[in-house]
Amino acid sequence: MLDILLDRDGDLKVSETGDISLTESVRQAIIIRLRWFLGEWRLGPGKGLDYWGTVLVKNPNMVKIRQAIRDEIMSVDEVTAVNEVHLDHDVKERTLTVRFEAVTDEETIRDEVKINA
């Protein structure tokens, strides 16, 4: 899938000359999916994870959250398997750090995404 290249913070990556680039990065597609909050995108209000109702709550069900994240990663077309999903939930700071390992036909992707309330 062709997309605009983003930097590590999710902003447009702009070259020194002011140009943007395109990418077919599966890693970027996964990270975008994990950063989508349910209802956030007006063109796809049913897409995204229910962070407000399920994750960033007082007593979250970590098994349910892990499965929802695994399902979201698997929804990226090129992903064939998800080997690992590790969650670090900081209740006080209302953050969730997701570390994952996803497999495609061409590579194994290991990365992490931090979700802030």
N, C-alpha and C positions, 0 to 999 in steps of 0.2 A: 504494500500500500504506500503510495507516494504522499508525503506530508512535508510541511515546512519544518526545517531543522530548528530545534529548540536547544537552549543551553541547560545546564544542570538545574537551574531554578525554575525552568518551565517558560522562560521568556524567549522571544525570538532571538536567534543567534544572528547577529549582524557583523559582517566583516569590517575590517578597518576602512574599507572603501564605501561602506554603507549598503552592501549587497546582502541579500538573504539567499539561503540555499535550500534545496530540496533533499529529502532523504527517504530511504525505504527501510528505516531502522525498526526492527521488531522490538528492540529494547525500548525505544521511545514510545511505540504504540502501547506497550504494557504499562509504562509509567503514566502515560496520559489516562489510560483506563482506570488505574488505581487512584488517580487524583480527582476523578469525577465524583462529585457528590450527587446523589439521586435528586433529580428535578432541577439541577443547575443549568443544563443545556436546553435552551428553549426549542431547539430543533429535534431533540430527543429526550423529552422530560422523563421517560421511563428508564433511561440509561443512567448508569452510575451506581455507586454503593450507598447504602442507607447509613451513612456515618452518623447523622444526628439522631436517628431513631434506634440504632443497633450498636454502634461502635463507641461513640463518645458519650456514653451513658454511665450511670453510677455502678451498676453491676453487670457488665457485658458478658454475654455468652461467647467465650473465646473459641469454642469448637464451631459454633455457627458462623462466627466472623471469619475464621480460617477457611471454612468451606466456601463462603461467599467470595473471598479474595481469590481462592483457587479457581472458582468458576469464572470470575472476571478475567483472570489471566488466560484461562483456556478459551475465552471468547475471542481472543486475538487469532485471526485466521491461521497464521503461520505456526502457532504454538501447537506442539503435538503431545507434550506432557509437562506436568508441574511436579518436580521432584521434591521441593521443599518450600514451606511457607513458615517463617518464624515471625512471631509478633512480640513486640515490646510495647506494652500499653502503660503509659504514665498517666494515672488518674488525676494526680494533682495538677499537672501541666496540660491535661486534656490533649495529649498527643498519642499517636499510634505510629510506630516505626515498623514497616513491613520489609523483611528480607526474604527474597525468593530466589528460586532456581527454576528456570523454565527451559524447555528443550524445543528446538526446531529441527528441521531436517538438516540444517547447515551448522548450527552452533548451540552451545549451552550458555544461557544468559544468567548471570548472577548479579543482583543489584539490590538496592533498597530504596524505599520511598517513605518519607516522613509526612504524616498527615497532621495538620494543626487545626484545632477548633477555632 
